[in-house]
Amino acid sequence: MSTRTVQKHATHQKIFSTALHLFRTQGFEQTSVDQIVRAAGVSKGSFFVHFPTKKAIFTTYVDHLTDTFLPSLPKWLALPPIDGLHQATKALTQVAEQDYALLPYIIEAELLAEPWDDGRLSSLHHIFDPLITHAQSAGVVRSDLSAAQLADHWLSTFFISLIWAFRHGEPLTSGCAVPLQLAWEGMRNPS
């Protein structure tokens, strides 16, 4: 990797981690781009090279979650398919609970990422597609839809459930339980 590439990655990470720290400590709305660049020690131009908007930081957040969860994927794939899917979802829920105040922005980045119609799969598909494929190969999940379509269904249900729980002040785990059970029933192989 070239020195320039290493520096670019380091700057990206520095902006990301600084912004996330400021969002967590003072809130998203209360944190300005000027505060982020000052705290990160970078120029405003550098910020916009790496992130077109302040909200774009949350797309990197979701990518970071995926990188964090990937080492657990083999463990989840070794479980019975429904257990692996639930363990991955539980891990995602626990992270959401840790960043509860940032939840609306994380969900917005995941569900409405710009450009939303580019056909790009969420980075979380790197976790959930293999789990769904595993469930399909075990015959417990329907095979008339692709793993990507079923993962979209599962993740969309999950994120919409998080929104509902957040808006109603419900614990995230219990707010997601019934919708995810219904999603599972829709994905289950009827035979």
C-alpha positions as CSV (number, residue, x, y, z in Angstrom):
1,M,0.0,0.0,0.0
2,S,1.4,3.4,-0.9
3,T,2.2,6.1,1.7
4,R,-0.5,8.3,0.2
5,T,-3.1,5.5,0.5
6,V,-2.1,4.8,4.1
7,Q,-2.3,8.6,4.9
8,K,-5.7,8.8,3.2
9,H,-7.0,5.9,5.2
10,A,-5.6,7.3,8.5
11,T,-7.3,10.7,7.8
12,H,-10.6,9.0,7.1
13,Q,-10.4,7.0,10.3
14,K,-9.4,10.1,12.3
15,I,-12.3,12.1,11.0
16,F,-14.7,9.1,11.6
17,S,-13.6,8.4,15.1
18,T,-13.5,12.1,16.1
19,A,-16.9,12.7,14.7
20,L,-18.4,9.6,16.4
21,H,-16.9,10.7,19.7
22,L,-18.4,14.2,19.4
23,F,-21.7,12.8,18.3
24,R,-21.8,10.5,21.4
25,T,-20.7,13.2,23.8
26,Q,-22.6,16.3,22.6
27,G,-25.2,14.9,20.1
28,F,-25.4,14.9,16.4
29,E,-27.3,18.1,15.9
30,Q,-25.1,20.0,18.3
31,T,-21.9,18.9,16.5
32,S,-20.8,21.0,13.6
33,V,-18.4,20.0,10.8
34,D,-16.1,22.9,12.1
35,Q,-16.0,21.2,15.5
36,I,-15.1,17.9,13.9
37,V,-12.3,19.2,11.8
38,R,-10.9,21.3,14.6
39,A,-10.9,18.3,17.0
40,A,-9.5,15.9,14.3
41,G,-6.8,18.4,13.3
42,V,-7.7,18.3,9.6
43,S,-9.0,20.9,7.1
44,K,-12.6,21.3,6.2
45,G,-11.7,20.3,2.6
46,S,-10.3,17.0,3.9
47,F,-13.5,16.4,5.7
48,F,-15.5,16.8,2.5
49,V,-13.1,14.7,0.5
50,H,-13.9,11.8,2.8
51,F,-17.5,12.5,3.7
52,P,-19.9,14.5,1.5
53,T,-22.1,15.3,4.5
54,K,-22.0,15.1,8.2
55,K,-24.6,12.3,8.0
56,A,-22.4,10.3,5.6
57,I,-20.3,9.4,8.7
58,F,-23.0,6.9,9.6
59,T,-22.5,4.9,6.4
60,T,-18.9,4.4,7.6
61,Y,-20.4,3.5,11.0
62,V,-22.4,0.6,9.4
63,D,-19.3,-0.5,7.4
64,H,-17.4,-0.5,10.7
65,L,-20.0,-2.6,12.4
66,T,-19.8,-5.2,9.6
67,D,-16.0,-5.3,10.0
68,T,-16.5,-5.8,13.7
69,F,-18.9,-8.7,13.2
70,L,-17.2,-10.5,10.4
71,P,-14.9,-12.5,12.8
72,S,-18.0,-13.9,14.5
73,L,-19.6,-15.1,11.2
74,P,-17.9,-18.6,11.3
75,K,-19.2,-19.1,14.9
76,W,-22.7,-18.1,13.9
77,L,-22.6,-20.3,10.8
78,A,-21.7,-23.3,13.0
79,L,-25.0,-22.9,15.0
80,P,-28.3,-24.1,13.8
81,P,-29.4,-21.6,11.1
82,I,-32.1,-19.8,13.1
83,D,-29.8,-19.6,16.1
84,G,-27.0,-18.1,14.0
85,L,-29.4,-15.5,12.5
86,H,-30.7,-14.6,16.0
87,Q,-27.2,-14.3,17.4
88,A,-26.1,-11.9,14.7
89,T,-29.2,-9.9,15.2
90,K,-28.7,-9.9,18.9
91,A,-25.2,-8.6,18.5
92,L,-26.5,-5.8,16.2
93,T,-29.2,-4.9,18.7
94,Q,-26.6,-4.6,21.5
95,V,-24.5,-2.2,19.5
96,A,-27.7,-0.2,18.7
97,E,-28.4,0.0,22.4
98,Q,-24.9,1.3,23.1
99,D,-25.5,4.1,20.6
100,Y,-29.2,4.6,21.4
101,A,-29.1,8.4,20.9
102,L,-27.6,8.0,17.5
103,L,-30.0,5.4,16.4
104,P,-32.1,7.5,14.0
105,Y,-29.0,8.6,12.1
106,I,-27.6,5.1,11.9
107,I,-30.9,3.8,10.6
108,E,-31.3,6.6,8.1
109,A,-27.8,5.9,6.8
110,E,-28.6,2.2,6.5
111,L,-32.1,2.5,5.0
112,L,-31.8,5.7,3.0
113,A,-28.1,5.8,2.0
114,E,-27.4,8.1,-0.9
115,P,-27.8,7.1,-3.6
116,W,-30.5,4.9,-2.3
117,D,-31.4,3.4,-5.7
118,D,-27.9,2.4,-6.8
119,G,-28.5,-1.3,-6.2
120,R,-25.6,-1.5,-3.8
121,L,-26.2,-4.0,-1.0
122,S,-25.6,-2.9,2.5
123,S,-22.4,-3.9,4.0
124,L,-24.4,-5.9,6.6
125,H,-25.3,-8.2,3.8
126,H,-21.7,-9.6,4.2
127,I,-23.0,-10.9,7.5
128,F,-26.6,-11.8,6.8
129,D,-26.4,-13.2,3.3
130,P,-24.2,-16.1,4.4
131,L,-26.5,-16.8,7.3
132,I,-29.5,-16.9,5.1
133,T,-27.7,-19.0,2.5
134,H,-26.8,-21.4,5.3
135,A,-30.5,-21.6,6.4
136,Q,-31.5,-22.2,2.8
137,S,-29.0,-25.0,2.3
138,A,-30.4,-26.6,5.6
139,G,-33.9,-26.4,4.1
140,V,-35.3,-24.2,6.9
141,V,-35.6,-21.0,4.8
142,R,-37.6,-20.7,1.6
143,S,-35.5,-20.9,-1.6
144,D,-37.8,-19.2,-4.0
145,L,-36.1,-15.9,-3.2
146,S,-32.4,-15.1,-3.2
147,A,-30.4,-14.9,0.1
148,A,-29.9,-11.1,-0.7
149,Q,-33.7,-10.6,-1.0
150,L,-34.3,-12.5,2.3
151,A,-31.5,-10.6,4.0
152,D,-33.1,-7.3,2.8
153,H,-36.4,-8.5,4.3
154,W,-34.8,-9.4,7.6
155,L,-32.7,-6.2,7.9
156,S,-35.5,-3.9,6.8
157,T,-37.8,-5.5,9.4
158,F,-35.1,-5.2,12.0
159,F,-34.4,-1.5,11.3
160,I,-38.0,-0.5,11.1
161,S,-38.6,-2.3,14.4
162,L,-35.7,-0.3,15.9
163,I,-37.4,2.9,14.7
164,W,-40.7,1.9,16.3
165,A,-39.0,0.9,19.6
166,F,-37.0,4.1,19.7
167,R,-40.0,6.3,19.0
168,H,-42.1,4.6,21.6
169,G,-39.4,4.4,24.3
170,E,-39.4,0.6,24.3
171,P,-36.4,-1.5,24.9
172,L,-34.9,-2.4,21.6
173,T,-34.8,-6.1,22.2
174,S,-38.5,-6.4,23.1
175,G,-39.5,-3.8,20.4
176,C,-37.9,-6.0,17.7
177,A,-39.1,-9.4,19.0
178,V,-42.5,-9.7,17.5
179,P,-41.7,-8.1,14.1
180,L,-38.6,-10.4,13.7
181,Q,-40.7,-13.4,14.7
182,L,-43.2,-12.4,11.9
183,A,-40.3,-11.9,9.5
184,W,-39.0,-15.3,10.3
185,E,-42.4,-16.9,9.7
186,G,-42.4,-15.2,6.3
187,M,-39.0,-16.5,5.5
188,R,-39.4,-20.0,6.9
189,N,-39.7,-23.0,4.5
190,P,-43.4,-24.0,4.7
191,S,-42.6,-27.7,4.1
